């Protein structure tokens, strides 16, 4: 009963009833576990005959029906998984494919026997038996030379495609004829055939890709582009696809994301899907792929290993050591003191100035704080209440707009007085991204006092409002493929700790003073509408005491104004609704988990 209630709470009553019906049909009367029963999800359920008929009607109506060449290098796989892999191609609903197999001099005789058997089954299967072992990139290039399709898709020799995988790729091309790269969601399949650890991916972002190879499965690329960049590079064996994605993305960023699981990655003792340390060398190859990519684009940057295996941290060189102004709206002396003390104690960036924005006699005023005890605020403070300045109608946007007009530094950090800095190089980690021309705002990882995440970027809800990403997740967790630990693009970040370039701030005319809440969210959406990227970095870290001095205002007039400004903001490209069921929270306990995806 407890387990059933957990499934209903996390997945909904319809999912529970579907799973219960399947258990009864199969005479399986064990308890229903939300982790083990992921295989009951619609993404992994076998296609019904009516679904196949519907897909065939769609195929017949397609304007273009591209040939998809599947590239599969083969080297001594378990023959059970090899057969399942090959059968998953033969069972495709979409018929216009070719399977290009290159055996990389396997020494298992049975492997070659199986490959010959399948090549004789279907003329669409092309086989090359190599006499010399060339590695995964070399074998893939051999298979690539057999390909004559419009698109190249990559399939490992022990993995599986869903039955509708190539149909969905072809339909994506039909819907978006200019797409050059197509990728899908994925999951893993264990040795007992159970589907686990789904990865519901964000839409394409080059910044996110530089942090981890999340395009990996299933990925399809126009064959001409692959040939133009001379295929895969053996120097990056183990991360050869990661390197290829970068080289292709430097030529085109017409990328289409299919929000559906089309690929099952085999979990076995030898694979990175089950054991991240099974192939340790690939992580250095991945780091090198990112480094080479940045060098080709002319960035002055270094790449180091990130917070977990398969994650990378790009460090862009900061130009000219600019002055950064820190603007802190405050009404309470004790809060201002603690905030400023944490800045002074922890901050290594010396080219900075700190200002308090306070209530003046008629409007908001700016006071530069040069000491750690906020002595400049003492004459303006009521010593009985500890409040600074007289009462004024609360308007956070106006406070910061006034402060911006009174300062002139090239970079500004908006900081709540209930923030306590806990990372010494927080400014450097934000500034290196804020200086980039296509970046509009940079946000930090903010934590609750118990060490769980309060903010790791913001996402757009179906109501058109903002909500914090990964709220309640442990701050050291790598659940949901390590996205909370990755520098990545988001839809918005909170202004409780946000850095912007002054020129960008002035371009969008600052904060909207009609908004008493969601002003930072509106600001970020306006930046995105102008083509700027919003970046979240977990390497700038602070405690957030959750708006001690900032009230929560949700007036209907204000919400109407916000939604009218952004009528099409009703879904998020970078954060999936599924994530909320995929990580643990201290209050809710264990939920369905997903681990870091590795190359």
C-alpha positions as CSV (number, residue, x, y, z in Angstrom):
1,X,0.0,0.0,0.0
2,X,2.8,2.4,0.9
3,X,4.6,1.7,-2.4
4,X,1.3,2.1,-4.4
5,X,0.7,5.5,-2.7
6,X,4.3,6.5,-3.6
7,X,3.7,5.6,-7.3
8,X,0.3,7.5,-7.3
9,X,2.0,10.6,-5.7
10,X,5.0,10.6,-8.0
11,X,3.5,9.4,-11.3
12,X,-0.2,9.9,-11.0
13,X,-3.2,7.6,-10.8
14,X,-3.3,6.8,-14.5
15,X,0.3,5.6,-14.5
16,X,-0.4,3.5,-11.4
17,X,-3.5,1.9,-12.9
18,X,-1.6,1.1,-16.1
19,X,1.2,-0.5,-14.1
20,X,-1.3,-2.4,-11.9
21,X,-3.2,-3.7,-15.0
22,X,0.1,-4.9,-16.5
23,X,1.2,-6.7,-13.3
24,X,-2.2,-8.5,-13.1
25,X,-2.0,-9.5,-16.8
26,X,1.4,-11.0,-16.3
27,X,0.5,-12.6,-13.0
28,X,3.2,-10.6,-11.3
29,X,1.9,-9.8,-7.8
30,X,5.0,-8.3,-6.3
31,X,5.0,-4.7,-5.1
32,X,5.2,-2.0,-7.7
33,X,8.4,-0.1,-7.5
34,X,8.6,3.3,-9.4
35,X,12.3,2.7,-10.2
36,X,12.0,-0.8,-11.5
37,X,8.8,-0.3,-13.4
38,X,10.1,2.5,-15.6
39,X,9.7,-0.1,-18.4
40,X,6.0,0.3,-18.1
41,X,6.2,3.9,-19.2
42,X,4.7,4.8,-22.6
43,X,8.2,5.6,-24.0
44,X,9.3,2.0,-23.6
45,X,6.0,0.1,-24.2
46,X,5.8,-2.0,-27.4
47,X,4.0,-0.3,-30.3
48,X,0.4,-1.4,-30.8
49,X,-0.8,-2.4,-34.3
50,X,-2.9,0.7,-34.5
51,X,0.1,2.9,-33.7
52,X,2.1,1.2,-36.5
53,X,-0.8,1.7,-39.0
54,X,-1.0,5.4,-38.0
55,X,2.8,5.8,-38.5
56,X,2.6,4.2,-41.9
57,X,-0.1,6.7,-42.9
58,X,2.1,9.5,-41.7
59,X,5.1,8.1,-43.7
60,X,2.9,8.0,-46.9
61,X,2.0,11.6,-46.4
62,X,5.5,12.9,-45.8
63,X,6.9,15.4,-48.3
64,X,10.4,14.0,-48.0
65,X,11.3,10.5,-46.9
66,X,15.1,10.6,-46.2
67,X,17.2,7.6,-46.2
68,X,18.8,7.1,-42.8
69,X,22.2,5.3,-42.7
70,X,22.8,3.7,-39.4
71,X,26.5,3.5,-38.5
72,X,27.5,0.5,-36.3
73,X,31.1,-0.4,-35.5
74,X,31.3,-3.9,-34.2
75,X,34.0,-5.3,-31.9
76,X,33.6,-8.5,-29.9
77,X,30.2,-7.7,-28.4
78,X,28.2,-10.2,-26.4
79,X,26.3,-12.1,-29.1
80,X,23.0,-11.8,-27.2
81,X,23.1,-8.0,-27.3
82,X,24.4,-8.0,-30.9
83,X,21.3,-9.9,-32.1
84,X,19.0,-7.6,-30.1
85,X,20.8,-4.6,-31.6
86,X,20.4,-5.8,-35.2
87,X,16.8,-6.9,-34.7
88,X,16.0,-3.4,-33.4
89,X,16.9,-2.1,-36.8
90,X,15.1,-4.8,-38.8
91,X,12.0,-4.0,-36.7
92,X,11.8,-0.3,-37.6
93,X,8.5,1.0,-38.7
94,X,10.2,3.4,-41.1
95,X,11.5,1.5,-44.1
96,X,14.0,3.8,-45.8
97,X,17.1,2.9,-43.9
98,X,20.4,1.1,-44.4
99,X,22.5,-0.5,-41.7
100,X,26.3,0.0,-42.3
101,X,28.2,-2.5,-40.2
102,X,32.0,-2.5,-39.9
103,X,33.5,-5.3,-37.9
104,X,36.7,-4.0,-36.4
105,X,38.7,-7.3,-36.7
106,X,36.7,-9.1,-33.9
107,X,38.4,-12.3,-32.8
108,X,35.1,-14.0,-31.8
109,X,34.2,-16.2,-34.8
110,X,30.5,-16.2,-33.8
111,X,30.3,-12.4,-34.1
112,X,31.3,-12.6,-37.7
113,X,28.9,-15.5,-38.3
114,X,26.0,-13.4,-36.9
115,X,27.0,-10.4,-39.0
116,X,27.1,-12.5,-42.2
117,X,23.7,-14.0,-41.3
118,X,22.0,-10.6,-40.9
119,X,23.7,-9.2,-44.0
120,X,22.1,-12.0,-46.0
121,X,18.7,-11.3,-44.5
122,X,18.1,-7.9,-45.9
123,X,19.7,-6.0,-48.8
124,X,19.6,-2.8,-46.7
125,X,22.3,-4.3,-44.5
126,X,25.9,-3.5,-45.7
127,X,28.8,-5.3,-44.1
128,X,32.6,-4.7,-44.1
129,X,34.8,-7.2,-42.3
130,X,38.0,-5.4,-41.5
131,X,41.4,-7.2,-41.4
132,X,43.0,-4.7,-39.0
133,X,41.7,-3.3,-35.8
134,X,41.3,0.5,-36.1
135,X,39.3,1.4,-33.0
136,X,35.9,2.9,-32.7
137,X,36.4,6.0,-34.9
138,X,38.3,4.1,-37.6
139,X,35.6,1.4,-37.7
140,X,32.9,4.0,-37.8
141,X,34.6,5.7,-40.7
142,X,34.8,2.4,-42.5
143,X,31.0,2.0,-42.0
144,X,30.5,5.6,-43.0
145,X,32.1,4.9,-46.4
146,X,29.4,2.3,-47.0
147,X,26.7,4.8,-46.4
148,X,24.6,6.5,-49.1
149,X,21.8,8.0,-47.0
150,X,20.7,11.5,-46.4
151,X,21.3,11.3,-42.6
152,X,23.8,9.4,-40.5
153,X,22.6,7.9,-37.2
154,X,25.0,6.1,-34.8
155,X,24.1,2.9,-33.0
156,X,26.5,1.0,-30.7
157,X,26.7,-2.8,-31.3
158,X,25.0,-3.7,-28.0
159,X,22.4,-1.0,-27.8
160,X,18.8,-0.9,-29.1
161,X,16.6,1.5,-31.1
162,X,12.9,1.8,-30.2
163,X,10.7,0.5,-33.0
164,X,9.7,4.1,-34.0
165,X,13.1,5.6,-33.7
166,X,13.8,6.2,-37.4
167,X,10.2,7.1,-38.0
168,X,10.6,10.0,-35.5
169,X,13.8,11.1,-37.1
170,X,12.2,11.1,-40.6
171,X,9.2,13.0,-39.3
172,X,11.5,15.6,-37.7
173,X,13.1,16.1,-41.1
174,X,9.7,16.4,-42.7
175,X,8.5,18.9,-40.1
176,X,11.8,20.8,-40.0
177,X,13.5,20.4,-43.4
178,X,16.4,22.7,-42.5
179,X,17.4,20.6,-39.5
180,X,21.0,19.3,-39.7
181,X,21.4,17.6,-36.4
182,X,18.6,15.6,-34.7
183,X,18.8,14.1,-31.3
184,X,16.4,12.3,-28.9
185,X,15.9,11.4,-25.3
186,X,17.4,8.1,-24.1
187,X,17.4,5.6,-21.3
188,X,19.3,2.5,-20.3
189,X,18.5,-1.1,-20.5
190,X,20.0,-3.6,-18.0
191,X,21.0,-7.2,-18.5
192,X,17.5,-8.4,-17.5
193,X,15.9,-6.2,-20.2
194,X,14.5,-3.6,-17.7
195,X,14.5,0.0,-18.8
196,X,16.0,2.4,-16.3
197,X,17.5,5.9,-15.8
198,X,15.7,7.9,-18.4
199,X,17.4,11.1,-19.6
200,X,14.8,13.6,-20.7
201,X,17.1,16.1,-22.3
202,X,17.1,19.9,-22.5
203,X,16.9,21.4,-26.0
204,X,20.1,22.3,-27.7
205,X,22.5,24.8,-26.2
206,X,26.2,25.0,-27.0
207,X,26.9,26.1,-23.5
208,X,25.3,23.0,-22.0
209,X,27.0,20.8,-24.6
210,X,30.4,22.2,-23.5
211,X,29.6,20.9,-20.0
212,X,28.5,17.4,-20.9
213,X,27.9,15.3,-24.0
214,X,24.1,15.1,-23.8
215,X,23.4,14.7,-27.5
216,X,25.0,11.3,-27.6
217,X,22.0,8.9,-28.1
218,X,20.1,8.9,-30.5
219,X,21.9,11.4,-32.8
220,X,21.4,11.8,-36.5
221,X,23.4,14.2,-38.7
222,X,23.2,15.1,-42.4
223,X,25.7,12.9,-44.1
224,X,27.1,15.7,-46.2
225,X,28.1,17.6,-43.1
226,X,29.7,14.5,-41.6
227,X,31.7,14.0,-44.8
228,X,32.6,17.7,-45.0
229,X,34.4,17.5,-41.7
230,X,36.1,14.2,-42.7
231,X,34.0,11.9,-40.4
232,X,35.2,10.9,-37.0
233,X,38.7,11.5,-35.5
234,X,40.6,8.5,-34.1
235,X,42.5,10.8,-31.7
236,X,39.2,11.1,-29.7
237,X,38.4,7.4,-29.5
238,X,35.9,7.0,-26.7
239,X,34.7,10.6,-27.1
240,X,34.7,10.6,-30.9
241,X,31.0,11.5,-31.2
242,X,31.5,14.4,-28.7
243,X,34.3,15.8,-30.9
244,X,32.1,15.3,-34.0
245,X,29.2,17.2,-32.5
246,X,31.4,20.2,-31.8
247,X,32.9,20.2,-35.3
248,X,29.4,20.0,-36.9
249,X,27.9,22.6,-34.5
250,X,30.7,25.0,-35.6
251,X,29.1,24.9,-39.1
252,X,25.5,24.8,-38.2
253,X,23.2,25.1,-35.2
254,X,20.1,24.0,-36.9
255,X,19.4,21.3,-34.3
256,X,16.1,19.5,-33.7
257,X,15.3,17.8,-30.4
258,X,12.8,15.0,-30.3
259,X,11.4,14.9,-26.8
260,X,10.9,11.2,-26.8
261,X,13.0,8.2,-25.8
262,X,14.2,6.5,-29.0
263,X,17.4,4.8,-27.8
264,X,18.2,2.2,-25.1
265,X,21.8,2.3,-23.9
266,X,23.0,-1.2,-22.7
267,X,24.1,-1.5,-19.1
268,X,26.8,-4.1,-18.8
269,X,30.0,-4.4,-16.7
270,X,32.1,-3.3,-19.6
271,X,30.0,-0.3,-20.6
272,X,30.0,3.3,-19.4
273,X,26.2,3.0,-19.1
274,X,26.6,0.8,-16.0
275,X,30.1,1.7,-14.7
276,X,31.3,5.2,-15.2
277,X,34.9,4.1,-14.4
278,X,34.9,1.2,-16.9
279,X,36.5,3.5,-19.5
280,X,38.3,6.2,-17.6
281,X,40.3,7.5,-20.5
282,X,37.3,8.8,-22.3
283,X,36.9,11.7,-19.9
284,X,40.3,13.1,-20.8
285,X,39.3,12.7,-24.5
286,X,36.1,14.5,-23.8
287,X,37.9,17.4,-22.1
288,X,40.3,17.6,-25.1
289,X,37.3,17.7,-27.5
290,X,35.9,20.7,-25.6
291,X,39.3,22.4,-25.5
292,X,39.9,22.0,-29.2
293,X,36.4,23.3,-30.0
294,X,37.0,26.5,-28.1
295,X,40.4,27.0,-29.7
296,X,38.9,26.7,-33.2
297,X,36.4,29.4,-32.2
298,X,39.2,31.7,-31.0
299,X,38.2,31.6,-27.3
300,X,41.0,32.1,-24.7
301,X,39.8,29.4,-22.4
302,X,40.9,26.3,-20.5
303,X,38.9,23.2,-19.8
304,X,39.1,21.1,-16.6
305,X,37.2,18.1,-15.3
306,X,33.9,19.2,-13.7
307,X,32.2,18.1,-10.5
308,X,31.7,14.5,-11.8
309,X,32.8,12.1,-14.4
310,X,31.5,13.2,-17.8
311,X,31.1,16.8,-16.7
312,X,33.5,19.6,-17.8
313,X,34.2,23.1,-16.6
314,X,35.2,25.8,-19.1
315,X,37.2,28.7,-17.7
316,X,37.2,31.7,-20.0
317,X,40.0,34.2,-19.6
318,X,38.7,37.4,-18.0
319,X,39.8,40.4,-20.0
320,X,41.1,43.7,-18.4
321,X,40.1,43.0,-14.8
322,X,37.0,45.2,-14.9
323,X,35.4,46.8,-11.8
324,X,32.3,45.0,-10.6
325,X,29.7,46.8,-8.6
326,X,27.6,44.8,-6.0
327,X,24.2,46.4,-5.4
328,X,22.4,45.3,-2.2
329,X,18.8,46.5,-1.6
330,X,18.3,46.5,2.2
331,X,16.1,47.9,5.0
332,X,17.7,46.1,7.9
333,X,21.1,46.9,9.2
334,X,21.8,43.4,10.7
335,X,21.1,41.7,7.4
336,X,23.3,44.2,5.4
337,X,26.1,43.6,7.9
338,X,26.1,39.9,7.6
339,X,25.8,40.0,3.8
340,X,28.7,42.5,3.4
341,X,30.8,40.6,6.0
342,X,30.4,37.4,3.9
343,X,31.4,39.2,0.8
344,X,34.5,40.7,2.5
345,X,35.5,37.4,4.0
346,X,35.1,35.2,1.0
347,X,35.6,37.2,-2.2
348,X,38.9,37.0,-4.0
349,X,38.0,39.5,-6.8
350,X,39.5,42.8,-5.6
351,X,38.2,45.1,-8.4
352,X,34.8,45.6,-6.8
353,X,32.7,48.1,-5.0
354,X,29.8,47.4,-2.7
355,X,26.7,49.6,-2.4
356,X,23.6,49.5,-0.3
357,X,20.3,50.6,-1.8
358,X,18.2,52.2,0.9
359,X,15.0,54.1,1.5
360,X,15.7,57.8,1.3
361,X,13.5,60.7,2.3
362,X,11.7,60.8,-1.0
363,X,13.1,57.9,-3.1
364,X,15.6,55.2,-3.0
365,X,19.2,56.2,-2.5
366,X,22.7,54.6,-2.9
367,X,25.4,54.4,-0.2
368,X,28.8,53.0,-0.9
369,X,30.0,50.6,1.8
370,X,33.7,50.7,2.3
371,X,34.0,48.8,5.6
372,X,32.8,45.5,6.8
373,X,30.5,46.9,9.5
374,X,28.4,49.1,7.2
375,X,29.4,52.2,9.3
376,X,28.0,54.4,6.5
377,X,24.5,53.2,7.3
378,X,24.6,53.8,11.1
379,X,23.4,57.5,10.9
380,X,20.5,56.4,8.7
381,X,19.3,53.5,11.0
382,X,16.7,53.5,13.7
383,X,18.6,52.0,16.6
384,X,15.4,50.7,18.2
385,X,14.1,48.7,15.2
386,X,17.3,48.3,13.2
387,X,15.5,49.5,10.1
388,X,17.3,51.8,7.6
389,X,15.6,54.9,6.3
390,X,11.9,55.9,6.4
391,X,9.0,53.8,5.0
392,X,8.5,53.8,1.2
393,X,6.3,51.7,-1.0
394,X,8.3,48.5,-1.8
395,X,9.6,48.5,-5.4
396,X,12.6,46.3,-5.9
397,X,12.8,47.1,-9.6
398,X,12.9,50.8,-9.0
399,X,15.5,50.4,-6.3
400,X,17.9,48.7,-8.7
401,X,17.1,51.0,-11.6
402,X,17.9,54.0,-9.5
403,X,21.2,52.3,-8.3
404,X,22.2,51.6,-11.9
405,X,21.7,55.2,-12.9
406,X,24.0,56.3,-10.0
407,X,26.8,53.9,-10.9
408,X,29.0,53.4,-14.0
409,X,30.9,50.1,-13.7
410,X,30.8,47.8,-16.7
411,X,29.5,44.8,-14.7
412,X,26.9,44.7,-11.9
413,X,25.8,42.1,-9.4
414,X,22.3,42.3,-8.0
415,X,22.4,40.7,-4.6
416,X,19.8,40.3,-1.9
417,X,20.8,41.2,1.6
418,X,19.8,37.7,2.8
419,X,22.6,36.1,0.7
420,X,25.7,34.7,2.4
421,X,28.7,34.1,0.1
422,X,30.3,30.7,0.6
423,X,32.5,30.4,-2.5
424,X,35.7,32.5,-2.8
425,X,35.9,32.8,-6.5
426,X,32.2,33.4,-7.1
427,X,32.7,36.7,-8.9
428,X,35.3,35.2,-11.2
429,X,33.0,32.3,-12.1
430,X,30.2,34.7,-13.0
431,X,32.3,37.3,-14.7
432,X,34.0,35.0,-17.1
433,X,30.5,34.3,-18.6
434,X,29.0,37.7,-18.2
435,X,31.8,39.2,-20.4
436,X,30.8,37.0,-23.4
437,X,29.0,38.9,-26.1
438,X,26.0,36.5,-26.4
439,X,25.4,36.2,-22.7
440,X,22.9,38.5,-21.0
441,X,22.8,37.4,-17.4
442,X,24.6,34.9,-15.1
443,X,23.1,33.2,-12.0
444,X,24.6,31.2,-9.2
445,X,23.8,28.0,-7.2
446,X,21.9,29.2,-4.1
447,X,21.4,26.9,-1.1
448,X,19.0,26.6,1.8
449,X,20.8,26.5,5.2
450,X,20.3,22.7,5.3
451,X,22.6,22.3,2.2
452,X,19.8,21.6,-0.4
453,X,19.4,23.6,-3.5
454,X,17.1,26.6,-3.5
455,X,18.0,27.8,-7.0
456,X,19.9,26.3,-9.9
457,X,18.4,28.4,-12.6
458,X,14.7,29.2,-13.2
459,X,12.3,27.5,-15.6
460,X,9.1,28.6,-17.3
461,X,6.0,26.8,-16.0
462,X,2.8,26.0,-17.9
463,X,1.2,29.0,-16.3
464,X,3.9,31.3,-17.7
465,X,5.5,31.9,-14.3
466,X,9.0,31.1,-13.0
467,X,10.0,28.3,-10.7
468,X,13.5,27.3,-9.4
469,X,15.2,24.4,-11.1
470,X,16.1,21.4,-8.9
471,X,14.6,23.0,-5.8
472,X,15.2,20.7,-2.7
473,X,17.9,18.5,-4.4
474,X,21.0,17.9,-2.3
475,X,23.7,20.4,-3.5
476,X,26.2,17.7,-4.1
477,X,23.8,15.4,-6.0
478,X,24.5,14.2,-9.6
479,X,20.9,13.1,-10.1
480,X,19.2,14.0,-13.4
481,X,22.4,13.5,-15.3
482,X,24.3,16.0,-13.3
483,X,22.5,19.0,-14.8
484,X,22.5,20.9,-11.4
485,X,26.3,20.5,-11.3
486,X,26.8,21.7,-14.9
487,X,27.3,25.2,-16.3
488,X,24.3,25.4,-18.6
489,X,21.8,27.6,-20.4
490,X,18.5,28.3,-18.6
491,X,15.5,30.4,-19.3
492,X,16.1,32.7,-16.3
493,X,18.0,33.2,-13.1
494,X,17.1,34.8,-9.9
495,X,18.3,38.3,-9.2
496,X,19.0,37.3,-5.6
497,X,22.4,36.8,-7.1
498,X,22.7,37.8,-10.7
499,X,25.5,39.4,-12.8
500,X,24.8,41.5,-15.9
501,X,26.8,43.7,-18.2
502,X,25.7,47.4,-18.0
503,X,25.4,47.7,-21.8
504,X,23.0,44.8,-21.8
505,X,21.0,46.2,-18.9
506,X,20.6,49.5,-20.7
507,X,19.7,47.8,-24.0
508,X,16.5,46.3,-22.4
509,X,15.9,49.5,-20.3
510,X,16.4,47.7,-16.9
511,X,13.8,46.2,-14.7
512,X,10.0,46.7,-15.2
513,X,8.9,48.9,-12.3
514,X,5.3,47.8,-12.7
515,X,6.3,44.3,-11.4
516,X,6.6,43.9,-7.7
517,X,7.6,40.2,-8.2
518,X,9.0,38.1,-11.1
519,X,10.9,41.3,-12.2
520,X,14.1,39.3,-12.7
521,X,12.2,36.6,-14.6
522,X,10.7,39.2,-16.9
523,X,14.2,40.8,-17.3
524,X,15.7,37.5,-18.4
525,X,12.8,36.7,-20.8
526,X,13.4,40.1,-22.4
527,X,17.1,39.4,-22.7
528,X,16.3,36.0,-24.4
529,X,13.9,37.7,-26.8
530,X,16.9,39.8,-28.0
531,X,19.0,36.7,-28.5
532,X,21.0,36.7,-25.3
533,X,21.8,33.6,-23.4
534,X,21.1,33.2,-19.7
535,X,23.8,31.1,-17.9
536,X,23.7,29.3,-14.6
537,X,27.0,28.2,-13.0
538,X,27.2,25.9,-9.9
539,X,30.7,27.3,-9.3
540,X,29.4,30.5,-7.9
541,X,27.7,29.4,-4.6
542,X,25.9,31.1,-1.8
543,X,23.4,30.5,1.0
544,X,20.1,32.2,0.5
545,X,17.9,32.8,3.6
546,X,14.9,33.0,1.2
547,X,13.8,36.7,1.1
548,X,13.9,37.7,4.7
549,X,13.5,41.3,3.9
550,X,11.9,41.0,0.4
551,X,8.1,40.4,0.5
552,X,6.3,38.0,-1.8
553,X,3.8,39.9,-3.8
554,X,1.4,38.1,-6.2
555,X,-1.2,40.7,-7.1
556,X,-3.5,39.7,-9.9
557,X,-2.9,43.0,-11.8
558,X,0.8,42.4,-11.7
559,X,0.5,38.8,-12.9
560,X,-1.8,39.9,-15.7
561,X,0.8,42.5,-16.7
562,X,3.6,39.9,-16.7
563,X,1.6,37.3,-18.8
564,X,0.5,39.9,-21.3
565,X,4.2,40.8,-21.9
566,X,5.2,37.2,-22.5
567,X,2.1,35.4,-24.0
568,X,4.1,32.6,-25.5
569,X,6.2,31.7,-22.4
570,X,4.3,28.6,-21.5
571,X,7.0,25.9,-21.7
572,X,10.7,25.7,-21.0
573,X,13.3,24.5,-23.6
574,X,16.0,23.7,-21.0
575,X,14.1,22.2,-18.1
576,X,11.7,19.2,-18.3
577,X,8.7,18.7,-16.1
578,X,9.8,15.1,-15.6
579,X,12.8,16.3,-13.6
580,X,10.7,16.9,-10.5
581,X,10.2,13.1,-10.2
582,X,13.8,12.2,-10.8
583,X,15.7,13.4,-7.7
584,X,15.6,13.0,-4.0
585,X,14.5,15.8,-1.7
586,X,14.9,15.7,2.1
587,X,11.2,16.3,2.6
588,X,9.9,13.8,0.0
589,X,12.5,11.1,0.3
590,X,13.6,8.9,-2.6
591,X,12.0,9.2,-6.0
592,X,12.8,7.9,-9.5
593,X,16.5,8.5,-10.2
594,X,18.7,9.1,-13.2
595,X,22.5,9.1,-13.2
596,X,25.1,11.1,-15.0
597,X,25.3,10.2,-18.7
598,X,28.9,9.5,-19.8
599,X,30.3,9.2,-23.3
